[in-house]
Amino acid sequence: MKKNKIILQLIAFSLIIISFIACESDFADLESDVLNSDIATTFDTDSDQYDVITYTKALNPVQTNNLILNTLGVYDDAYGRTTSSFVTQLTPSTYSPDFGDEVIVDSVVVTLPFFSTATGTDTDGNLTYTIDSVISTGDSYNDIKLRIFENNYFLRNFDPSGDFGESQAYYSNKTASSSEIISEGALEGTELDFLAAQETSHTADTNIINISEEVYVLETADTEDDDTDTVVTERQAPGIRIKLDPTFWEQKIIAKEGDPVLSNENNFLNYFRGLYFKAEAVDNKGSFMYLNTSSGNNANVTIYYSKLTASTTDEADARDNATYVLNLATNKVNFQVNDFTLPINEGDSDNGDSRLYLKGGEGAVAGIKLFDGVDDETGLSNFDKFRNKFVNLENNEYTSSKRLVNEANLIFYVDRDQLDILGEDPENEPDRIYLYDVANNRPLTDYDNDFTNSISPSFSKTNHLGRLERVDGENDGKGIKYKLKITEHINNLLLRDSTNVELGLAVSMNVNLEGAFLQNKIQNSDDSNSTLPISSILSPRGTILHGNNTSDESKRVYLEIYYTEPN
């Protein structure tokens, strides 16, 4: 079975609580089998199609700190290659530590957990898991190469050039602003050496990470039973677990006992600025991973050491085992290196494009304009012409309805020919895309009113944000089209005098995240405040859709509105 599905059930459940706004609707959706001309003698039902202006918006660098998770690895698709790495601060579990006397560091282990789901137990009583957060190609996970460096760049909490208390933004292209570049030299300080060990996920010397669904069983020597060599002390869920050479940590941490650098957070963060995790391909292949690096999820560096037992024992050389934990801090930044073979150009915002290029991360979104322009015959704006067909107005305000909107849908067709020419694997096609209000950086009312919510993003909000329709309905079938229902948005334009704002369309890693209006900045030279949904920043996936100027009229994007009006 293919292992590149991105379910990420735990993200929406454990990292975010979505608030639903139950807005009363003036009109309920009326399907054709509820009210139609065969059973209603005083009403007629019909539908109209409206042109839509759609164009590609190529993205500048996007803000990649303050994300809810971190990405790592290599992703290949029709656009080319995206390589994701990240830098993180570390925070000690305790300050001003007393390590004890004659400390000997036994091992140092860094752990980066996957998102995974327990599925049962094996014959040894260990939990078994499936990994929910690794994209790979083929029937197995591809290895990646991982290098870990001491970071020498100080990650600020606040922007010194911004307003008072404004948080510092860091961007996907290793910058803090259009004028402040984070150099590789600053990120790549001392490189940490990997050591081989049975319970870790890597190969020493080559730094190759082997992705596995196996649980980690940690054992120590059994001091109570002479017949048993070891005893199981801990079982850890799947993730990246690397054993590091302890020399660096002995000098950096243990030797600093009693020093002010270990006495408080500010001193420590200025002294030890964190770690840089840099991913590389192996044999020109790789996997792309979502890592559960939030606090409380065992994402840390653990120093295992022993010390002389306190003087209460009669054995002068007796030793106690202990640990000192450095947790991955909140301040983390992802970096993305795009090596695109399919260039993304800025589209025509006035007339629209023949193709829409959607790509997650520092890629591209689409602009959507409904009822744009002026009608040549009447001289009215297309929006006013549309309103006049559906409602009566007085002083440009709604007074009564001429037609009742039963359902309104935006239909986007996948440019199948183009994706096939580029050799795109259908499993790379995003199952979900997200439609949003660009002016107000928030979902449409239809999102709030869609109660088909679950902890699984694959099946959440499907009434509003329809999943990708695929050939024969197969999960790995080629994509055909997306159907996005925007009935309440259209009713708001007609009945509540809402502004006809431009809409945005983006790929989405997890549509559940949109309920909290999570958007990050796009770096612009003019300091404009444009933003992008975090779920699109986190997704490496991309697709190509037909636009309003496509040569294939049968696949042209359109808005369809089903309505009812009195005879």
C-alpha positions in Angstrom: 0.0 0.0 0.0 1.3 3.5 -0.8 2.7 5.2 2.2 2.5 8.8 1.0 -0.9 9.8 2.3 -1.0 12.9 4.6 -3.8 12.4 7.0 -2.3 14.2 10.0 -5.3 13.4 12.2 -3.5 14.4 15.3 -2.6 17.9 14.2 -6.1 19.3 14.1 -7.1 17.5 17.3 -4.1 18.2 19.5 -2.7 21.5 18.3 -5.8 23.6 17.5 -9.4 24.0 18.7 -11.6 25.3 16.0 -14.5 27.6 16.8 -17.6 27.3 14.6 -19.8 30.3 14.1 -23.4 29.2 13.7 -24.8 31.9 11.4 -28.5 31.9 10.6 -29.2 31.7 7.0 -32.0 33.5 5.2 -32.4 30.6 2.9 -31.7 27.0 3.2 -30.0 25.0 0.3 -32.8 23.5 -1.8 -31.7 20.5 -3.8 -33.5 19.7 -7.1 -35.4 16.8 -5.5 -36.8 19.0 -2.8 -38.1 21.8 -4.9 -38.5 21.6 -8.7 -40.9 22.4 -11.4 -42.5 18.9 -11.2 -43.7 19.3 -7.6 -43.9 23.1 -7.3 -46.6 24.8 -9.3 -45.9 28.4 -8.2 -42.1 28.4 -8.5 -39.6 27.7 -11.3 -36.1 26.4 -10.6 -33.3 27.1 -13.0 -29.6 27.7 -13.1 -27.2 30.2 -14.6 -23.4 30.1 -15.2 -21.2 33.2 -14.7 -17.8 34.0 -15.9 -15.0 34.2 -13.4 -11.6 36.0 -13.6 -8.9 33.7 -12.3 -5.1 34.3 -12.4 -1.9 33.0 -10.9 -0.2 34.9 -8.1 3.4 33.9 -7.8 4.6 34.2 -4.2 7.5 36.0 -2.7 9.1 34.4 0.4 6.6 33.4 3.0 6.9 33.6 6.8 7.9 30.2 8.2 8.3 30.8 11.9 5.5 30.4 14.4 4.2 27.4 12.5 2.4 24.6 14.4 4.9 22.0 13.3 8.1 21.7 11.3 8.8 20.1 7.9 12.0 18.3 6.9 13.1 16.5 3.8 12.9 16.4 0.0 9.8 16.6 -2.2 9.6 16.1 -6.0 6.7 16.9 -8.3 5.8 18.4 -11.6 7.2 21.8 -10.5 10.6 20.4 -9.5 12.2 19.9 -6.1 11.6 21.5 -2.7 14.0 20.8 0.1 13.0 21.8 3.6 15.3 22.3 6.6 14.7 24.1 10.0 16.5 25.9 12.8 15.3 25.8 16.4 16.2 27.2 19.8 16.6 24.9 22.7 15.4 25.5 26.3 16.7 23.5 29.3 14.2 21.6 31.4 15.8 23.2 34.5 18.1 26.2 35.0 21.1 26.4 37.3 21.5 22.5 37.3 23.5 20.6 39.8 24.8 17.7 37.7 26.6 16.1 40.6 30.2 14.9 41.1 32.4 13.2 38.6 29.9 13.3 35.8 30.3 10.9 32.9 28.2 11.4 29.8 26.9 8.1 28.6 25.1 9.2 25.5 23.3 12.2 23.9 20.2 11.6 21.8 18.1 14.0 19.7 14.5 13.0 19.1 12.1 14.4 16.4 8.8 12.5 16.6 6.6 11.8 13.6 2.8 12.1 13.7 1.7 8.5 14.0 -1.3 6.4 14.9 -1.2 3.3 17.2 -2.8 0.3 15.4 -2.2 -2.6 17.8 0.5 -4.6 19.5 3.2 -7.0 18.3 4.1 -10.4 19.9 6.5 -8.6 22.3 3.8 -6.4 23.6 5.1 -3.3 21.8 2.6 -0.9 20.2 2.5 -0.9 16.4 2.1 2.3 14.5 1.4 3.7 11.1 3.1 7.0 10.2 0.7 9.7 9.2 3.1 12.4 8.2 5.7 11.3 5.7 5.3 11.8 1.9 7.4 9.5 -0.2 7.3 7.9 -3.6 6.8 4.3 -4.5 5.8 1.6 -2.0 8.4 2.5 0.7 9.9 5.5 2.4 13.0 7.0 0.7 15.9 7.9 3.0 17.2 11.4 3.5 20.6 12.7 4.6 20.5 14.9 7.7 23.2 17.1 9.0 22.9 18.9 12.4 24.8 22.0 13.2 25.1 24.4 16.1 23.3 27.5 15.1 25.1 30.8 15.6 22.3 33.1 14.4 20.3 34.6 17.2 16.5 34.2 16.7 14.8 37.3 17.9 11.4 37.4 19.5 10.6 40.9 18.5 11.2 43.0 15.3 13.4 45.9 16.2 12.2 47.9 13.2 8.5 47.2 13.8 5.9 48.6 16.1 6.3 48.1 19.9 5.9 44.4 20.8 5.6 43.3 17.1 6.9 39.8 16.7 9.9 39.1 14.4 9.0 37.3 11.2 11.4 35.0 9.5 11.0 33.8 5.9 11.4 30.7 3.8 14.4 32.1 1.9 16.6 32.5 5.0 15.8 36.1 5.7 14.4 38.3 8.4 13.4 41.0 6.0 14.1 42.0 2.4 17.3 43.5 3.6 18.4 41.1 6.3 19.8 37.8 5.1 20.6 34.8 7.4 23.9 33.4 6.0 24.7 29.7 5.8 27.8 30.5 7.7 25.7 31.7 10.7 23.5 28.7 10.6 26.2 26.1 10.0 28.4 26.4 13.1 30.0 23.3 14.6 28.7 20.2 12.9 27.6 17.4 15.3 28.9 13.9 14.7 26.5 11.0 14.6 27.2 7.7 16.4 25.8 4.4 15.4 23.4 2.7 17.8 20.9 -0.1 17.5 17.9 2.0 18.9 18.4 4.9 16.5 17.1 5.7 13.1 20.3 6.6 11.3 23.5 5.2 9.8 26.7 6.7 11.4 29.3 8.4 9.2 26.9 8.9 6.3 24.1 10.6 8.3 21.5 8.7 6.4 18.1 8.7 8.1 16.1 5.5 7.7 12.4 6.2 8.0 10.5 3.4 9.8 7.2 2.7 11.5 9.0 0.6 14.2 8.8 1.6 17.8 12.0 2.4 19.7 12.6 0.1 22.6 15.1 1.6 25.1 16.9 -0.7 27.5 19.4 -0.3 30.4 21.5 -2.8 32.4 19.4 -4.7 35.0 21.1 -4.1 38.4 18.6 -6.2 40.3 18.5 -9.5 38.4 21.8 -11.3 37.8 20.2 -13.5 35.2 18.9 -10.7 33.0 21.3 -8.4 31.1 18.9 -5.5 30.3 15.5 -4.2 31.2 13.2 -2.1 29.1 13.0 1.4 30.4 11.0 3.2 27.7 9.2 2.6 24.4 9.0 5.6 22.0 6.7 6.1 19.0 8.2 6.3 15.5 10.4 9.3 14.7 13.9 10.4 14.0 16.2 9.3 16.9 19.9 10.2 16.5 22.7 9.3 18.8 25.3 12.1 18.9 29.0 12.3 19.9 28.9 13.5 23.6 32.1 15.5 23.4 30.3 18.7 22.1 27.7 18.5 24.9 30.2 17.8 27.7 31.9 21.1 26.8 28.8 23.1 25.9 26.5 22.1 28.7 28.0 19.9 31.5 31.2 22.0 31.8 29.1 25.1 32.3 27.6 24.0 35.7 27.5 27.0 37.9 28.0 29.4 35.0 25.5 32.2 34.5 24.8 31.0 31.0 22.8 28.1 32.5 21.0 30.3 35.1 18.1 31.7 33.1 16.4 31.6 29.7 17.8 34.9 28.3 21.4 34.0 29.2 21.0 30.5 27.8 19.5 31.6 24.5 22.2 34.1 23.9 24.9 31.6 24.8 23.5 28.5 22.9 21.5 29.7 19.9 20.1 26.3 19.0 20.4 23.7 16.3 20.1 23.7 12.5 18.7 20.6 10.9 19.7 20.5 7.2 18.1 17.9 4.9 19.6 16.6 1.7 18.6 14.0 -1.0 20.1 10.5 -1.1 20.7 9.1 -4.6 18.7 12.0 -5.9 15.6 10.9 -4.0 14.0 11.7 -0.6 11.0 11.9 1.6 9.2 14.9 3.0 8.2 14.8 6.7 5.9 16.6 9.1 7.6 16.5 12.6 5.7 16.8 15.8 8.0 19.4 17.3 5.5 21.2 19.5 6.2 21.4 23.3 5.3 18.3 25.3 5.8 15.8 22.5 9.3 14.5 23.4 11.0 16.6 20.7 14.3 17.2 22.5 18.0 16.6 23.1 18.5 14.3 26.1 21.9 14.1 27.8 22.2 10.7 29.6 24.9 10.7 32.2 26.0 9.2 35.5 27.3 10.7 38.7 28.7 9.6 42.0 25.9 8.5 44.4 25.4 10.7 47.4 27.4 10.0 50.5 24.6 8.1 52.2 25.8 4.9 50.5 28.6 2.7 51.8 29.9 2.1 48.3 32.4 4.9 47.5 32.3 4.2 43.7 28.5 3.7 43.4 26.9 5.8 40.7 23.4 7.1 39.8 22.0 7.6 36.3 20.4 10.9 35.4 19.3 13.0 32.4 19.4 16.6 31.4 16.8 17.5 28.7 16.9 20.4 26.2 13.5 20.8 24.6 12.9 22.3 21.2 11.7 25.8 21.9 8.8 27.7 20.5 11.1 29.8 18.3 11.7 27.6 15.2 12.0 28.6 11.5 11.6 26.4 8.4 13.7 27.2 5.3 12.7 26.1 1.8 14.9 25.7 -1.2 13.0 25.5 -4.4 14.7 24.1 -7.5 11.8 24.5 -9.9 12.0 23.2 -13.5 8.5 24.5 -14.2 8.7 28.3 -13.7 5.8 30.1 -12.1 5.0 33.5 -13.7 2.8 36.3 -12.4 -0.6 36.1 -14.0 -2.9 38.6 -15.7 -5.1 40.0 -13.0 -7.2 42.0 -15.4 -8.1 39.4 -18.0 -7.3 36.1 -16.2 -5.1 33.2 -17.3 -5.5 30.1 -19.3 -3.9 28.0 -16.6 -3.8 28.4 -12.8 -0.6 27.3 -11.1 -1.1 26.3 -7.4 1.9 25.3 -5.4 2.3 25.1 -1.6 5.1 26.8 0.4 6.9 29.6 -1.4 5.0 28.7 -4.6 1.8 30.2 -6.0 -1.9 30.8 -5.2 -4.7 32.0 -7.5 -6.8 35.2 -7.4 -10.5 34.8 -8.0 -12.7 37.7 -9.1 -16.5 37.2 -9.2 -18.7 39.6 -11.3 -15.7 41.7 -12.3 -15.8 44.4 -14.9 -18.6 46.4 -16.7 -21.4 45.2 -18.9 -21.1 46.7 -22.3 -24.8 46.8 -23.0 -26.1 48.4 -19.9 -23.1 50.2 -18.6 -23.7 48.7 -15.2 -21.0 46.8 -13.3 -21.3 43.1 -13.7 -21.9 42.9 -10.0 -24.8 45.4 -10.1 -26.3 43.6 -13.1 -26.1 40.3 -11.2 -27.8 41.8 -8.1 -30.6 43.3 -10.1 -31.5 39.9 -11.4 -31.9 38.5 -7.9 -33.0 41.2 -5.5 -35.0 44.5 -5.3 -32.9 47.4 -4.1 -33.8 50.8 -2.6 -31.0 53.3 -2.2 -28.7 50.4 -3.2 -29.9 48.4 -0.2 -31.7 45.1 -0.2 -35.5 45.2 0.2 -36.8 41.9 -1.2 -35.9 38.9 -3.4 -36.7 38.2 -6.9 -34.9 34.9 -6.9 -33.9 32.6 -4.1 -30.4 31.2 -4.3 -30.5 27.5 -3.6 -26.9 26.6 -4.3 -23.8 28.3 -5.8 -20.6 26.4 -6.8 -17.2 27.3 -8.2 -16.0 24.5 -10.5 -12.3 24.1 -11.2 -11.1 21.5 -13.7 -7.6 19.9 -13.4 -5.4 20.5 -16.5 -5.0 16.8 -17.0 -3.1 17.1 -20.3 -0.5 19.4 -18.8 0.1 17.3 -15.7 0.3 14.1 -17.8 2.9 15.8 -20.1 4.9 16.7 -17.0 4.6 13.1 -15.7 3.0 14.0 -12.4 2.2 11.1 -10.1 -1.6 11.4 -9.3 -0.8 10.8 -5.6 1.0 14.1 -5.6 -2.1 16.0 -6.5 -3.6 17.8 -3.5 -6.9 16.3 -2.3 -7.9 19.7 -0.7 -7.7 23.3 -1.9 -8.8 26.2 0.2 -10.9 29.3 -0.8 -10.6 32.4 1.3 -11.3 36.1 1.6 -8.1 37.8 0.6 -9.0 41.3 1.9 -9.9 40.1 5.4 -7.5 37.1 5.6 -10.3 34.7 6.7 -12.5 31.8 5.5 -15.8 32.4 3.8 -19.1 32.2 5.7 -19.6 28.8 4.0 -16.6 27.5 6.0 -18.1 28.5 9.3 -21.5 27.0 8.3 -20.1 23.6 7.2 -20.4 21.2 10.0 -18.9 18.2 8.2 -15.9 18.6 10.5 -13.8 15.8 11.9 -10.2 15.4 13.2 -9.3 14.0 9.8 -8.6 16.8 7.4 -9.3 14.5 4.4 -13.0 14.5 5.4 -13.5 17.9 7.0 -15.5 20.7 5.5 -16.3 18.7 2.4 -19.6 20.3 1.8 -17.9 23.7 1.2 -14.5 22.6 0.1 -15.1 19.6 -2.0 -12.4 17.0 -2.2 -10.6 16.4 -5.5 -12.8 14.2 -7.7 -10.6 11.5 -9.2 -11.0 9.0 -12.0 -13.3 6.1 -10.9 -13.3 7.5 -7.4 -10.0 5.9 -6.6 -7.7 7.4 -4.0 -4.7 7.2 -6.4 -6.8 8.0 -9.5 -6.0 11.0 -11.7 -7.6 14.3 -10.6 -10.6 15.6 -12.6 -12.1 18.6 -10.8 -12.8 20.5 -7.5 -16.3 21.7 -6.6 -16.4 24.5 -4.0 -19.8 25.4 -2.6 -20.1 29.2 -1.8 -23.9 29.5 -1.4 -23.7 31.6 1.8 -21.0 33.9 0.3 -23.3 34.7 -2.6 -26.3 35.2 -0.3 -24.2 37.6 1.7 -23.4 39.6 -1.4 -27.1 39.8 -2.4 -28.9 40.1 0.9 -26.5 41.6 3.4 -24.6 44.1 1.2 -21.3 42.4 1.7 -18.3 43.6 -0.2 -17.5 41.7 -3.4 -13.9 41.0 -2.3 -11.3 39.2 -4.3 -11.0 35.6 -3.2 -7.8 33.5 -2.9 -7.3 29.8 -3.8 -4.5 27.8 -2.3 -3.5 24.2 -1.8 -4.2 23.0 1.8 -2.3 20.5 4.0 -5.1 20.6 6.6 -8.4 22.6 6.1 -9.1 22.3 9.8 -6.4 24.9 10.5 -8.3 27.6 8.7 -10.9 28.0 11.4 -8.4 29.9 13.6 -7.6 32.3 10.8 -3.9 31.2 10.8 -2.1 33.2 8.2 1.5 34.2 8.0 3.1 37.2 6.2 4.3 37.3 2.6 7.5 39.3 2.2 6.9 42.2 -0.1 9.3 45.1 -0.9 6.5 47.6 -0.5 5.8 46.5 3.1 2.2 45.6 2.1 0.4 43.3 4.6 -0.4 40.4 2.4 -0.6 37.0 4.1 -1.0 33.3 3.2 -2.8 30.5 5.0 -0.5 28.4 7.1 -2.0 25.2 5.7 -0.7 26.3 2.3 2.8 27.2 3.7 3.0 23.8 5.2 2.1 21.9 2.0 4.7 21.0 -0.6 2.0 19.8 -3.1 0.9 21.5 -6.3 -1.4 21.2 -9.2 -2.4 23.0 -12.4 -6.0 24.0 -13.1 -7.8 25.4 -16.2 -8.4 29.1 -15.9 -11.0 31.4 -17.5 -9.0 31.8 -20.7 -8.3 28.1 -21.3 -8.6 27.0 -24.9 -10.7 24.0 -23.8 -14.1 25.7 -23.2 -15.5 22.5 -21.6 -13.0 22.9 -18.8 -13.2 26.6 -18.3 -13.7 27.7 -14.6 -17.2 29.0 -13.9 -19.6 29.9 -11.2 -22.9 28.0 -11.3 -26.0 29.3 -9.4 -29.2 27.3 -8.9 -32.1 29.4 -8.0 -35.9 29.5 -7.5 -38.2 32.3 -8.6 -42.0 32.7 -8.6 -43.9 32.0 -11.8 
